[in-house]
């Protein structure tokens, strides 16, 4: 399970970097006319990735308990 893997924070960071590079290289900010500094965009992607990952990690036991 990746939720409890010892390198999960590294995985989160790599996923966030991939998402940021994907949006930057595809000119998403230009096409949708989003004016944001690169470091704010990177920080936002890292925070969203972290909150999604950790939120899912915290919700998973509750969903398992509900299924039982």
Residue pairs with C-beta under 8 A, 6 or more apart in sequence:
2 8
2 11
3 53
3 56
3 57
3 60
4 57
5 11
8 53
12 46
12 49
12 50
12 53
13 46
15 49
15 53
16 42
16 45
16 46
16 48
16 49
16 50
19 45
19 49
20 41
20 42
20 45
20 46
23 29
23 41
23 45
24 38
24 41
28 34
29 35
29 36
29 41
36 44
